[in-house]
Amino acid sequence: MKKTNGKKTRESKEIEERVKDQILSHKLLKNSIILVRAEGNEVFLVGKVDSEEKKWLAEDIANETFGVLNVINDIQIIEQDEKKSESYYEI
């Protein structure tokens, strides 16, 4: 991992932006909450989605993005009932 004075390298920033763009442009993931962080050629995915399919789709997209060598997928799957109860308390 290349870091200079605690700052991300240009390569890490570019990889992060490419992965974000790919995830946001996918029709199934448009409304998902997924945070992307890159350190060197390793990408970390964190967030919440409503299905296993979306979790693994985000990982596949990240893995297929130019420059990515490894993906750590910490995306949580939130059931529809949990989403409803969460929004109930947000009022």
PDB file of N, CA, C and O in Angstrom:
ATOM      1  N   MET A   1       0.825  -1.175   0.000  1.00  0.00           N
ATOM      2  CA  MET A   1       0.000   0.000   0.000  1.00  0.00           C
ATOM      3  C   MET A   1       0.868   1.237   0.000  1.00  0.00           C
ATOM      4  O   MET A   1       1.689   1.428   0.897  1.00  0.00           O
ATOM      5  N   LYS A   2       0.691   2.073  -0.997  1.00  0.00           N
ATOM      6  CA  LYS A   2       1.443   3.305  -1.070  1.00  0.00           C
ATOM      7  C   LYS A   2       0.662   4.410  -0.388  1.00  0.00           C
ATOM      8  O   LYS A   2      -0.493   4.666  -0.727  1.00  0.00           O
ATOM      9  N   LYS A   3       1.289   5.058   0.566  1.00  0.00           N
ATOM     10  CA  LYS A   3       0.690   6.217   1.200  1.00  0.00           C
ATOM     11  C   LYS A   3       1.781   7.250   1.414  1.00  0.00           C
ATOM     12  O   LYS A   3       2.932   6.915   1.695  1.00  0.00           O
ATOM     13  N   THR A   4       1.401   8.507   1.275  1.00  0.00           N
ATOM     14  CA  THR A   4       2.341   9.582   1.482  1.00  0.00           C
ATOM     15  C   THR A   4       1.762  10.516   2.526  1.00  0.00           C
ATOM     16  O   THR A   4       0.733  11.150   2.293  1.00  0.00           O
ATOM     17  N   ASN A   5       2.412  10.604   3.669  1.00  0.00           N
ATOM     18  CA  ASN A   5       1.960  11.480   4.750  1.00  0.00           C
ATOM     19  C   ASN A   5       0.491  11.270   5.106  1.00  0.00           C
ATOM     20  O   ASN A   5      -0.219  12.236   5.386  1.00  0.00           O
ATOM     21  N   GLY A   6       0.033  10.038   5.101  1.00  0.00           N
ATOM     22  CA  GLY A   6      -1.341   9.722   5.468  1.00  0.00           C
ATOM     23  C   GLY A   6      -2.359  10.045   4.394  1.00  0.00           C
ATOM     24  O   GLY A   6      -3.559   9.889   4.622  1.00  0.00           O
ATOM     25  N   LYS A   7      -1.915  10.490   3.235  1.00  0.00           N
ATOM     26  CA  LYS A   7      -2.836  10.825   2.148  1.00  0.00           C
ATOM     27  C   LYS A   7      -2.902   9.674   1.158  1.00  0.00           C
ATOM     28  O   LYS A   7      -1.951   8.906   1.007  1.00  0.00           O
ATOM     29  N   LYS A   8      -4.039   9.570   0.491  1.00  0.00           N
ATOM     30  CA  LYS A   8      -4.196   8.532  -0.525  1.00  0.00           C
ATOM     31  C   LYS A   8      -3.347   8.864  -1.741  1.00  0.00           C
ATOM     32  O   LYS A   8      -3.122  10.027  -2.076  1.00  0.00           O
ATOM     33  N   THR A   9      -2.885   7.808  -2.386  1.00  0.00           N
ATOM     34  CA  THR A   9      -2.155   8.013  -3.633  1.00  0.00           C
ATOM     35  C   THR A   9      -3.137   8.359  -4.737  1.00  0.00           C
ATOM     36  O   THR A   9      -4.339   8.124  -4.611  1.00  0.00           O
ATOM     37  N   ARG A  10      -2.631   8.901  -5.786  1.00  0.00           N
ATOM     38  CA  ARG A  10      -3.475   9.239  -6.942  1.00  0.00           C
ATOM     39  C   ARG A  10      -4.136   7.972  -7.493  1.00  0.00           C
ATOM     40  O   ARG A  10      -5.310   7.976  -7.864  1.00  0.00           O
ATOM     41  N   GLU A  11      -3.355   6.894  -7.537  1.00  0.00           N
ATOM     42  CA  GLU A  11      -3.885   5.621  -8.047  1.00  0.00           C
ATOM     43  C   GLU A  11      -5.071   5.142  -7.206  1.00  0.00           C
ATOM     44  O   GLU A  11      -6.077   4.693  -7.755  1.00  0.00           O
ATOM     45  N   SER A  12      -4.957   5.236  -5.876  1.00  0.00           N
ATOM     46  CA  SER A  12      -6.051   4.820  -4.993  1.00  0.00           C
ATOM     47  C   SER A  12      -7.298   5.654  -5.234  1.00  0.00           C
ATOM     48  O   SER A  12      -8.407   5.123  -5.287  1.00  0.00           O
ATOM     49  N   LYS A  13      -7.116   6.956  -5.379  1.00  0.00           N
ATOM     50  CA  LYS A  13      -8.256   7.845  -5.631  1.00  0.00           C
ATOM     51  C   LYS A  13      -8.936   7.494  -6.952  1.00  0.00           C
ATOM     52  O   LYS A  13     -10.163   7.470  -7.040  1.00  0.00           O
ATOM     53  N   GLU A  14      -8.137   7.226  -7.964  1.00  0.00           N
ATOM     54  CA  GLU A  14      -8.698   6.880  -9.276  1.00  0.00           C
ATOM     55  C   GLU A  14      -9.468   5.570  -9.228  1.00  0.00           C
ATOM     56  O   GLU A  14     -10.558   5.465  -9.790  1.00  0.00           O
ATOM     57  N   ILE A  15      -8.907   4.576  -8.561  1.00  0.00           N
ATOM     58  CA  ILE A  15      -9.590   3.281  -8.418  1.00  0.00           C
ATOM     59  C   ILE A  15     -10.898   3.474  -7.668  1.00  0.00           C
ATOM     60  O   ILE A  15     -11.933   2.949  -8.076  1.00  0.00           O
ATOM     61  N   GLU A  16     -10.857   4.220  -6.582  1.00  0.00           N
ATOM     62  CA  GLU A  16     -12.055   4.482  -5.779  1.00  0.00           C
ATOM     63  C   GLU A  16     -13.145   5.130  -6.635  1.00  0.00           C
ATOM     64  O   GLU A  16     -14.306   4.724  -6.574  1.00  0.00           O
ATOM     65  N   GLU A  17     -12.779   6.119  -7.420  1.00  0.00           N
ATOM     66  CA  GLU A  17     -13.751   6.809  -8.274  1.00  0.00           C
ATOM     67  C   GLU A  17     -14.316   5.885  -9.353  1.00  0.00           C
ATOM     68  O   GLU A  17     -15.512   5.930  -9.644  1.00  0.00           O
ATOM     69  N   ARG A  18     -13.462   5.048  -9.948  1.00  0.00           N
ATOM     70  CA  ARG A  18     -13.939   4.117 -10.978  1.00  0.00           C
ATOM     71  C   ARG A  18     -14.957   3.137 -10.393  1.00  0.00           C
ATOM     72  O   ARG A  18     -15.999   2.881 -10.995  1.00  0.00           O
ATOM     73  N   VAL A  19     -14.643   2.589  -9.207  1.00  0.00           N
ATOM     74  CA  VAL A  19     -15.560   1.629  -8.573  1.00  0.00           C
ATOM     75  C   VAL A  19     -16.879   2.314  -8.224  1.00  0.00           C
ATOM     76  O   VAL A  19     -17.948   1.767  -8.492  1.00  0.00           O
ATOM     77  N   LYS A  20     -16.812   3.512  -7.626  1.00  0.00           N
ATOM     78  CA  LYS A  20     -18.027   4.258  -7.282  1.00  0.00           C
ATOM     79  C   LYS A  20     -18.881   4.492  -8.515  1.00  0.00           C
ATOM     80  O   LYS A  20     -20.089   4.253  -8.495  1.00  0.00           O
ATOM     81  N   ASP A  21     -18.256   4.959  -9.587  1.00  0.00           N
ATOM     82  CA  ASP A  21     -18.989   5.230 -10.828  1.00  0.00           C
ATOM     83  C   ASP A  21     -19.676   3.984 -11.364  1.00  0.00           C
ATOM     84  O   ASP A  21     -20.830   4.040 -11.789  1.00  0.00           O
ATOM     85  N   GLN A  22     -18.963   2.852 -11.343  1.00  0.00           N
ATOM     86  CA  GLN A  22     -19.527   1.602 -11.857  1.00  0.00           C
ATOM     87  C   GLN A  22     -20.712   1.139 -11.009  1.00  0.00           C
ATOM     88  O   GLN A  22     -21.728   0.695 -11.543  1.00  0.00           O
ATOM     89  N   ILE A  23     -20.577   1.243  -9.696  1.00  0.00           N
ATOM     90  CA  ILE A  23     -21.659   0.810  -8.799  1.00  0.00           C
ATOM     91  C   ILE A  23     -22.870   1.723  -8.965  1.00  0.00           C
ATOM     92  O   ILE A  23     -23.997   1.239  -9.075  1.00  0.00           O
ATOM     93  N   LEU A  24     -22.652   3.026  -8.983  1.00  0.00           N
ATOM     94  CA  LEU A  24     -23.760   3.979  -9.109  1.00  0.00           C
ATOM     95  C   LEU A  24     -24.472   3.891 -10.449  1.00  0.00           C
ATOM     96  O   LEU A  24     -25.660   4.199 -10.545  1.00  0.00           O
ATOM     97  N   SER A  25     -23.756   3.473 -11.478  1.00  0.00           N
ATOM     98  CA  SER A  25     -24.374   3.413 -12.798  1.00  0.00           C
ATOM     99  C   SER A  25     -25.146   2.113 -13.042  1.00  0.00           C
ATOM    100  O   SER A  25     -25.848   1.996 -14.046  1.00  0.00           O
ATOM    101  N   HIS A  26     -25.026   1.142 -12.143  1.00  0.00           N
ATOM    102  CA  HIS A  26     -25.749  -0.120 -12.306  1.00  0.00           C
ATOM    103  C   HIS A  26     -27.189   0.052 -11.839  1.00  0.00           C
ATOM    104  O   HIS A  26     -27.433   0.533 -10.732  1.00  0.00           O
ATOM    105  N   LYS A  27     -28.132  -0.336 -12.675  1.00  0.00           N
ATOM    106  CA  LYS A  27     -29.550  -0.091 -12.365  1.00  0.00           C
ATOM    107  C   LYS A  27     -30.025  -0.764 -11.077  1.00  0.00           C
ATOM    108  O   LYS A  27     -30.898  -0.221 -10.401  1.00  0.00           O
ATOM    109  N   LEU A  28     -29.486  -1.916 -10.719  1.00  0.00           N
ATOM    110  CA  LEU A  28     -29.909  -2.588  -9.484  1.00  0.00           C
ATOM    111  C   LEU A  28     -29.318  -1.964  -8.222  1.00  0.00           C
ATOM    112  O   LEU A  28     -29.843  -2.160  -7.126  1.00  0.00           O
ATOM    113  N   LEU A  29     -28.230  -1.214  -8.375  1.00  0.00           N
ATOM    114  CA  LEU A  29     -27.555  -0.663  -7.197  1.00  0.00           C
ATOM    115  C   LEU A  29     -27.717   0.846  -7.034  1.00  0.00           C
ATOM    116  O   LEU A  29     -27.192   1.429  -6.086  1.00  0.00           O
ATOM    117  N   LYS A  30     -28.440   1.475  -7.952  1.00  0.00           N
ATOM    118  CA  LYS A  30     -28.585   2.938  -7.937  1.00  0.00           C
ATOM    119  C   LYS A  30     -29.017   3.498  -6.591  1.00  0.00           C
ATOM    120  O   LYS A  30     -28.462   4.500  -6.140  1.00  0.00           O
ATOM    121  N   ASN A  31     -29.977   2.885  -5.949  1.00  0.00           N
ATOM    122  CA  ASN A  31     -30.520   3.413  -4.691  1.00  0.00           C
ATOM    123  C   ASN A  31     -29.932   2.757  -3.446  1.00  0.00           C
ATOM    124  O   ASN A  31     -30.466   2.915  -2.348  1.00  0.00           O
ATOM    125  N   SER A  32     -28.852   2.032  -3.611  1.00  0.00           N
ATOM    126  CA  SER A  32     -28.214   1.365  -2.476  1.00  0.00           C
ATOM    127  C   SER A  32     -27.266   2.325  -1.761  1.00  0.00           C
ATOM    128  O   SER A  32     -26.787   3.301  -2.338  1.00  0.00           O
ATOM    129  N   ILE A  33     -27.012   2.024  -0.507  1.00  0.00           N
ATOM    130  CA  ILE A  33     -26.066   2.815   0.272  1.00  0.00           C
ATOM    131  C   ILE A  33     -24.784   1.999   0.392  1.00  0.00           C
ATOM    132  O   ILE A  33     -24.678   1.103   1.229  1.00  0.00           O
ATOM    133  N   ILE A  34     -23.818   2.323  -0.454  1.00  0.00           N
ATOM    134  CA  ILE A  34     -22.549   1.593  -0.464  1.00  0.00           C
ATOM    135  C   ILE A  34     -21.405   2.599  -0.469  1.00  0.00           C
ATOM    136  O   ILE A  34     -21.310   3.440  -1.363  1.00  0.00           O
ATOM    137  N   LEU A  35     -20.553   2.506   0.520  1.00  0.00           N
ATOM    138  CA  LEU A  35     -19.375   3.357   0.590  1.00  0.00           C
ATOM    139  C   LEU A  35     -18.183   2.584   0.040  1.00  0.00           C
ATOM    140  O   LEU A  35     -18.023   1.395   0.315  1.00  0.00           O
ATOM    141  N   VAL A  36     -17.362   3.257  -0.727  1.00  0.00           N
ATOM    142  CA  VAL A  36     -16.195   2.640  -1.355  1.00  0.00           C
ATOM    143  C   VAL A  36     -14.945   3.349  -0.867  1.00  0.00           C
ATOM    144  O   VAL A  36     -14.873   4.578  -0.867  1.00  0.00           O
ATOM    145  N   ARG A  37     -13.955   2.558  -0.450  1.00  0.00           N
ATOM    146  CA  ARG A  37     -12.667   3.103  -0.042  1.00  0.00           C
ATOM    147  C   ARG A  37     -11.588   2.239  -0.675  1.00  0.00           C
ATOM    148  O   ARG A  37     -11.680   1.011  -0.674  1.00  0.00           O
ATOM    149  N   ALA A  38     -10.573   2.886  -1.211  1.00  0.00           N
ATOM    150  CA  ALA A  38      -9.472   2.141  -1.821  1.00  0.00           C
ATOM    151  C   ALA A  38      -8.171   2.487  -1.118  1.00  0.00           C
ATOM    152  O   ALA A  38      -7.903   3.641  -0.785  1.00  0.00           O
ATOM    153  N   GLU A  39      -7.382   1.460  -0.907  1.00  0.00           N
ATOM    154  CA  GLU A  39      -6.024   1.614  -0.391  1.00  0.00           C
ATOM    155  C   GLU A  39      -5.134   0.815  -1.324  1.00  0.00           C
ATOM    156  O   GLU A  39      -5.154  -0.416  -1.322  1.00  0.00           O
ATOM    157  N   GLY A  40      -4.367   1.519  -2.107  1.00  0.00           N
ATOM    158  CA  GLY A  40      -3.587   0.848  -3.134  1.00  0.00           C
ATOM    159  C   GLY A  40      -4.549   0.201  -4.115  1.00  0.00           C
ATOM    160  O   GLY A  40      -5.457   0.856  -4.625  1.00  0.00           O
ATOM    161  N   ASN A  41      -4.352  -1.076  -4.378  1.00  0.00           N
ATOM    162  CA  ASN A  41      -5.216  -1.804  -5.312  1.00  0.00           C
ATOM    163  C   ASN A  41      -6.294  -2.607  -4.593  1.00  0.00           C
ATOM    164  O   ASN A  41      -6.968  -3.436  -5.204  1.00  0.00           O
ATOM    165  N   GLU A  42      -6.455  -2.360  -3.293  1.00  0.00           N
ATOM    166  CA  GLU A  42      -7.464  -3.066  -2.501  1.00  0.00           C
ATOM    167  C   GLU A  42      -8.657  -2.145  -2.265  1.00  0.00           C
ATOM    168  O   GLU A  42      -8.490  -0.977  -1.914  1.00  0.00           O
ATOM    169  N   VAL A  43      -9.864  -2.680  -2.461  1.00  0.00           N
ATOM    170  CA  VAL A  43     -11.091  -1.903  -2.315  1.00  0.00           C
ATOM    171  C   VAL A  43     -11.909  -2.470  -1.161  1.00  0.00           C
ATOM    172  O   VAL A  43     -12.054  -3.683  -1.014  1.00  0.00           O
ATOM    173  N   PHE A  44     -12.435  -1.564  -0.354  1.00  0.00           N
ATOM    174  CA  PHE A  44     -13.296  -1.924   0.773  1.00  0.00           C
ATOM    175  C   PHE A  44     -14.700  -1.420   0.475  1.00  0.00           C
ATOM    176  O   PHE A  44     -14.890  -0.249   0.148  1.00  0.00           O
ATOM    177  N   LEU A  45     -15.691  -2.314   0.590  1.00  0.00           N
ATOM    178  CA  LEU A  45     -17.089  -1.962   0.385  1.00  0.00           C
ATOM    179  C   LEU A  45     -17.817  -2.070   1.717  1.00  0.00           C
ATOM    180  O   LEU A  45     -17.738  -3.096   2.392  1.00  0.00           O
ATOM    181  N   VAL A  46     -18.523  -1.014   2.094  1.00  0.00           N
ATOM    182  CA  VAL A  46     -19.278  -0.995   3.342  1.00  0.00           C
ATOM    183  C   VAL A  46     -20.630  -0.369   3.043  1.00  0.00           C
ATOM    184  O   VAL A  46     -20.713   0.607   2.298  1.00  0.00           O
ATOM    185  N   GLY A  47     -21.688  -0.926   3.618  1.00  0.00           N
ATOM    186  CA  GLY A  47     -23.001  -0.337   3.414  1.00  0.00           C
ATOM    187  C   GLY A  47     -24.105  -1.320   3.708  1.00  0.00           C
ATOM    188  O   GLY A  47     -23.913  -2.329   4.387  1.00  0.00           O
ATOM    189  N   LYS A  48     -25.286  -0.991   3.169  1.00  0.00           N
ATOM    190  CA  LYS A  48     -26.469  -1.818   3.400  1.00  0.00           C
ATOM    191  C   LYS A  48     -27.236  -1.965   2.097  1.00  0.00           C
ATOM    192  O   LYS A  48     -27.456  -0.993   1.373  1.00  0.00           O
ATOM    193  N   VAL A  49     -27.637  -3.189   1.813  1.00  0.00           N
ATOM    194  CA  VAL A  49     -28.476  -3.486   0.646  1.00  0.00           C
ATOM    195  C   VAL A  49     -29.598  -4.411   1.095  1.00  0.00           C
ATOM    196  O   VAL A  49     -29.569  -4.944   2.204  1.00  0.00           O
ATOM    197  N   ASP A  50     -30.586  -4.598   0.224  1.00  0.00           N
ATOM    198  CA  ASP A  50     -31.735  -5.412   0.629  1.00  0.00           C
ATOM    199  C   ASP A  50     -31.737  -6.829   0.070  1.00  0.00           C
ATOM    200  O   ASP A  50     -32.739  -7.535   0.177  1.00  0.00           O
ATOM    201  N   SER A  51     -30.609  -7.255  -0.532  1.00  0.00           N
ATOM    202  CA  SER A  51     -30.554  -8.644  -1.005  1.00  0.00           C
ATOM    203  C   SER A  51     -29.103  -9.111  -1.147  1.00  0.00           C
ATOM    204  O   SER A  51     -28.181  -8.316  -1.334  1.00  0.00           O
ATOM    205  N   GLU A  52     -28.943 -10.428  -1.050  1.00  0.00           N
ATOM    206  CA  GLU A  52     -27.624 -11.025  -1.264  1.00  0.00           C
ATOM    207  C   GLU A  52     -27.136 -10.750  -2.682  1.00  0.00           C
ATOM    208  O   GLU A  52     -25.948 -10.518  -2.907  1.00  0.00           O
ATOM    209  N   GLU A  53     -28.057 -10.779  -3.624  1.00  0.00           N
ATOM    210  CA  GLU A  53     -27.717 -10.536  -5.024  1.00  0.00           C
ATOM    211  C   GLU A  53     -27.010  -9.188  -5.181  1.00  0.00           C
ATOM    212  O   GLU A  53     -26.010  -9.085  -5.891  1.00  0.00           O
ATOM    213  N   LYS A  54     -27.532  -8.167  -4.521  1.00  0.00           N
ATOM    214  CA  LYS A  54     -26.938  -6.831  -4.628  1.00  0.00           C
ATOM    215  C   LYS A  54     -25.574  -6.768  -3.941  1.00  0.00           C
ATOM    216  O   LYS A  54     -24.664  -6.091  -4.420  1.00  0.00           O
ATOM    217  N   LYS A  55     -25.437  -7.471  -2.827  1.00  0.00           N
ATOM    218  CA  LYS A  55     -24.145  -7.504  -2.131  1.00  0.00           C
ATOM    219  C   LYS A  55     -23.076  -8.090  -3.042  1.00  0.00           C
ATOM    220  O   LYS A  55     -22.002  -7.510  -3.200  1.00  0.00           O
ATOM    221  N   TRP A  56     -23.367  -9.231  -3.638  1.00  0.00           N
ATOM    222  CA  TRP A  56     -22.371  -9.901  -4.477  1.00  0.00           C
ATOM    223  C   TRP A  56     -22.187  -9.190  -5.811  1.00  0.00           C
ATOM    224  O   TRP A  56     -21.106  -9.249  -6.397  1.00  0.00           O
ATOM    225  N   LEU A  57     -23.222  -8.522  -6.297  1.00  0.00           N
ATOM    226  CA  LEU A  57     -23.109  -7.737  -7.519  1.00  0.00           C
ATOM    227  C   LEU A  57     -22.126  -6.585  -7.316  1.00  0.00           C
ATOM    228  O   LEU A  57     -21.284  -6.326  -8.176  1.00  0.00           O
ATOM    229  N   ALA A  58     -22.232  -5.902  -6.190  1.00  0.00           N
ATOM    230  CA  ALA A  58     -21.302  -4.805  -5.895  1.00  0.00           C
ATOM    231  C   ALA A  58     -19.863  -5.320  -5.840  1.00  0.00           C
ATOM    232  O   ALA A  58     -18.947  -4.672  -6.347  1.00  0.00           O
ATOM    233  N   GLU A  59     -19.669  -6.485  -5.223  1.00  0.00           N
ATOM    234  CA  GLU A  59     -18.323  -7.070  -5.152  1.00  0.00           C
ATOM    235  C   GLU A  59     -17.816  -7.442  -6.543  1.00  0.00           C
ATOM    236  O   GLU A  59     -16.658  -7.187  -6.874  1.00  0.00           O
ATOM    237  N   ASP A  60     -18.682  -8.043  -7.353  1.00  0.00           N
ATOM    238  CA  ASP A  60     -18.280  -8.409  -8.721  1.00  0.00           C
ATOM    239  C   ASP A  60     -17.891  -7.175  -9.522  1.00  0.00           C
ATOM    240  O   ASP A  60     -16.889  -7.187 -10.236  1.00  0.00           O
ATOM    241  N   ILE A  61     -18.679  -6.109  -9.405  1.00  0.00           N
ATOM    242  CA  ILE A  61     -18.365  -4.873 -10.119  1.00  0.00           C
ATOM    243  C   ILE A  61     -17.009  -4.338  -9.687  1.00  0.00           C
ATOM    244  O   ILE A  61     -16.197  -3.948 -10.525  1.00  0.00           O
ATOM    245  N   ALA A  62     -16.762  -4.318  -8.385  1.00  0.00           N
ATOM    246  CA  ALA A  62     -15.474  -3.834  -7.875  1.00  0.00           C
ATOM    247  C   ALA A  62     -14.328  -4.702  -8.395  1.00  0.00           C
ATOM    248  O   ALA A  62     -13.301  -4.180  -8.829  1.00  0.00           O
ATOM    249  N   ASN A  63     -14.500  -6.023  -8.351  1.00  0.00           N
ATOM    250  CA  ASN A  63     -13.445  -6.936  -8.821  1.00  0.00           C
ATOM    251  C   ASN A  63     -13.130  -6.759 -10.298  1.00  0.00           C
ATOM    252  O   ASN A  63     -11.990  -6.945 -10.724  1.00  0.00           O
ATOM    253  N   GLU A  64     -14.147  -6.399 -11.080  1.00  0.00           N
ATOM    254  CA  GLU A  64     -13.968  -6.257 -12.529  1.00  0.00           C
ATOM    255  C   GLU A  64     -13.461  -4.873 -12.928  1.00  0.00           C
ATOM    256  O   GLU A  64     -13.184  -4.630 -14.102  1.00  0.00           O
ATOM    257  N   THR A  65     -13.339  -3.973 -11.964  1.00  0.00           N
ATOM    258  CA  THR A  65     -12.892  -2.609 -12.253  1.00  0.00           C
ATOM    259  C   THR A  65     -11.382  -2.584 -12.440  1.00  0.00           C
ATOM    260  O   THR A  65     -10.637  -3.190 -11.669  1.00  0.00           O
ATOM    261  N   PHE A  66     -10.944  -1.880 -13.470  1.00  0.00           N
ATOM    262  CA  PHE A  66      -9.518  -1.791 -13.799  1.00  0.00           C
ATOM    263  C   PHE A  66      -8.715  -1.296 -12.594  1.00  0.00           C
ATOM    264  O   PHE A  66      -9.055  -0.288 -11.976  1.00  0.00           O
ATOM    265  N   GLY A  67      -7.654  -2.018 -12.278  1.00  0.00           N
ATOM    266  CA  GLY A  67      -6.744  -1.629 -11.208  1.00  0.00           C
ATOM    267  C   GLY A  67      -6.999  -2.305  -9.878  1.00  0.00           C
ATOM    268  O   GLY A  67      -6.150  -2.249  -8.989  1.00  0.00           O
ATOM    269  N   VAL A  68      -8.155  -2.948  -9.718  1.00  0.00           N
ATOM    270  CA  VAL A  68      -8.505  -3.592  -8.449  1.00  0.00           C
ATOM    271  C   VAL A  68      -7.927  -4.996  -8.404  1.00  0.00           C
ATOM    272  O   VAL A  68      -8.135  -5.794  -9.318  1.00  0.00           O
ATOM    273  N   LEU A  69      -7.195  -5.296  -7.326  1.00  0.00           N
ATOM    274  CA  LEU A  69      -6.622  -6.629  -7.155  1.00  0.00           C
ATOM    275  C   LEU A  69      -7.327  -7.436  -6.068  1.00  0.00           C
ATOM    276  O   LEU A  69      -7.291  -8.666  -6.084  1.00  0.00           O
ATOM    277  N   ASN A  70      -7.975  -6.737  -5.111  1.00  0.00           N
ATOM    278  CA  ASN A  70      -8.630  -7.433  -4.007  1.00  0.00           C
ATOM    279  C   ASN A  70      -9.804  -6.594  -3.518  1.00  0.00           C
ATOM    280  O   ASN A  70      -9.738  -5.365  -3.505  1.00  0.00           O
ATOM    281  N   VAL A  71     -10.888  -7.276  -3.112  1.00  0.00           N
ATOM    282  CA  VAL A  71     -12.070  -6.582  -2.593  1.00  0.00           C
ATOM    283  C   VAL A  71     -12.438  -7.169  -1.241  1.00  0.00           C
ATOM    284  O   VAL A  71     -12.547  -8.386  -1.090  1.00  0.00           O
ATOM    285  N   ILE A  72     -12.629  -6.295  -0.260  1.00  0.00           N
ATOM    286  CA  ILE A  72     -13.134  -6.690   1.051  1.00  0.00           C
ATOM    287  C   ILE A  72     -14.579  -6.210   1.104  1.00  0.00           C
ATOM    288  O   ILE A  72     -14.835  -5.006   1.078  1.00  0.00           O
ATOM    289  N   ASN A  73     -15.527  -7.145   1.177  1.00  0.00           N
ATOM    290  CA  ASN A  73     -16.947  -6.813   1.108  1.00  0.00           C
ATOM    291  C   ASN A  73     -17.576  -6.908   2.497  1.00  0.00           C
ATOM    292  O   ASN A  73     -17.840  -8.002   2.996  1.00  0.00           O
ATOM    293  N   ASP A  74     -17.814  -5.747   3.116  1.00  0.00           N
ATOM    294  CA  ASP A  74     -18.472  -5.689   4.425  1.00  0.00           C
ATOM    295  C   ASP A  74     -19.887  -5.132   4.320  1.00  0.00           C
ATOM    296  O   ASP A  74     -20.393  -4.521   5.261  1.00  0.00           O
ATOM    297  N   ILE A  75     -20.519  -5.345   3.171  1.00  0.00           N
ATOM    298  CA  ILE A  75     -21.888  -4.874   2.969  1.00  0.00           C
ATOM    299  C   ILE A  75     -22.844  -5.775   3.751  1.00  0.00           C
ATOM    300  O   ILE A  75     -22.744  -7.001   3.703  1.00  0.00           O
ATOM    301  N   GLN A  76     -23.766  -5.145   4.467  1.00  0.00           N
ATOM    302  CA  GLN A  76     -24.769  -5.878   5.243  1.00  0.00           C
ATOM    303  C   GLN A  76     -26.051  -6.012   4.441  1.00  0.00           C
ATOM    304  O   GLN A  76     -26.405  -5.136   3.652  1.00  0.00           O
ATOM    305  N   ILE A  77     -26.735  -7.119   4.657  1.00  0.00           N
ATOM    306  CA  ILE A  77     -28.028  -7.332   4.010  1.00  0.00           C
ATOM    307  C   ILE A  77     -29.111  -7.007   5.035  1.00  0.00           C
ATOM    308  O   ILE A  77     -29.179  -7.617   6.102  1.00  0.00           O
ATOM    309  N   ILE A  78     -29.949  -6.040   4.693  1.00  0.00           N
ATOM    310  CA  ILE A  78     -31.030  -5.615   5.570  1.00  0.00           C
ATOM    311  C   ILE A  78     -32.342  -6.142   4.991  1.00  0.00           C
ATOM    312  O   ILE A  78     -32.696  -5.847   3.850  1.00  0.00           O
ATOM    313  N   GLU A  79     -33.043  -6.913   5.785  1.00  0.00           N
ATOM    314  CA  GLU A  79     -34.323  -7.471   5.341  1.00  0.00           C
ATOM    315  C   GLU A  79     -35.344  -6.350   5.191  1.00  0.00           C
ATOM    316  O   GLU A  79     -35.229  -5.311   5.841  1.00  0.00           O
ATOM    317  N   GLN A  80     -36.325  -6.555   4.348  1.00  0.00           N
ATOM    318  CA  GLN A  80     -37.361  -5.549   4.113  1.00  0.00           C
ATOM    319  C   GLN A  80     -38.064  -5.156   5.416  1.00  0.00           C
ATOM    320  O   GLN A  80     -38.350  -3.977   5.627  1.00  0.00           O
ATOM    321  N   ASP A  81     -38.345  -6.131   6.293  1.00  0.00           N
ATOM    322  CA  ASP A  81     -39.014  -5.832   7.564  1.00  0.00           C
ATOM    323  C   ASP A  81     -38.154  -4.919   8.424  1.00  0.00           C
ATOM    324  O   ASP A  81     -38.670  -4.019   9.087  1.00  0.00           O
ATOM    325  N   GLU A  82     -36.836  -5.148   8.416  1.00  0.00           N
ATOM    326  CA  GLU A  82     -35.929  -4.302   9.186  1.00  0.00           C
ATOM    327  C   GLU A  82     -35.935  -2.884   8.634  1.00  0.00           C
ATOM    328  O   GLU A  82     -35.925  -1.921   9.401  1.00  0.00           O
ATOM    329  N   LYS A  83     -35.951  -2.745   7.297  1.00  0.00           N
ATOM    330  CA  LYS A  83     -35.979  -1.423   6.682  1.00  0.00           C
ATOM    331  C   LYS A  83     -37.228  -0.664   7.107  1.00  0.00           C
ATOM    332  O   LYS A  83     -37.161   0.528   7.408  1.00  0.00           O
ATOM    333  N   LYS A  84     -38.374  -1.353   7.132  1.00  0.00           N
ATOM    334  CA  LYS A  84     -39.631  -0.701   7.516  1.00  0.00           C
ATOM    335  C   LYS A  84     -39.573  -0.251   8.966  1.00  0.00           C
ATOM    336  O   LYS A  84     -39.981   0.866   9.283  1.00  0.00           O
ATOM    337  N   SER A  85     -39.070  -1.105   9.852  1.00  0.00           N
ATOM    338  CA  SER A  85     -39.019  -0.736  11.266  1.00  0.00           C
ATOM    339  C   SER A  85     -38.001   0.379  11.498  1.00  0.00           C
ATOM    340  O   SER A  85     -38.204   1.220  12.374  1.00  0.00           O
ATOM    341  N   GLU A  86     -36.906   0.402  10.728  1.00  0.00           N
ATOM    342  CA  GLU A  86     -35.925   1.486  10.848  1.00  0.00           C
ATOM    343  C   GLU A  86     -36.561   2.806  10.451  1.00  0.00           C
ATOM    344  O   GLU A  86     -36.399   3.807  11.149  1.00  0.00           O
ATOM    345  N   SER A  87     -37.280   2.819   9.341  1.00  0.00           N
ATOM    346  CA  SER A  87     -37.878   4.061   8.875  1.00  0.00           C
ATOM    347  C   SER A  87     -38.993   4.512   9.827  1.00  0.00           C
ATOM    348  O   SER A  87     -39.247   5.710   9.957  1.00  0.00           O
ATOM    349  N   TYR A  88     -39.644   3.576  10.479  1.00  0.00           N
ATOM    350  CA  TYR A  88     -40.684   3.927  11.436  1.00  0.00           C
ATOM    351  C   TYR A  88     -40.109   4.794  12.546  1.00  0.00           C
ATOM    352  O   TYR A  88     -40.752   5.751  12.978  1.00  0.00           O
ATOM    353  N   TYR A  89     -38.912   4.476  13.010  1.00  0.00           N
ATOM    354  CA  TYR A  89     -38.306   5.227  14.109  1.00  0.00           C
ATOM    355  C   TYR A  89     -37.618   6.506  13.637  1.00  0.00           C
ATOM    356  O   TYR A  89     -37.240   7.342  14.458  1.00  0.00           O
ATOM    357  N   GLU A  90     -37.453   6.664  12.335  1.00  0.00           N
ATOM    358  CA  GLU A  90     -36.795   7.866  11.830  1.00  0.00           C
ATOM    359  C   GLU A  90     -37.753   9.051  11.739  1.00  0.00           C
ATOM    360  O   GLU A  90     -37.307  10.172  11.495  1.00  0.00           O
ATOM    361  N   ILE A  91     -39.037   8.841  11.925  1.00  0.00           N
ATOM    362  CA  ILE A  91     -40.045   9.906  11.779  1.00  0.00           C
ATOM    363  C   ILE A  91     -39.862  10.969  12.832  1.00  0.00           C
ATOM    364  O   ILE A  91     -40.617  11.941  12.866  1.00  0.00           O
TER     365      ILE A  91
END
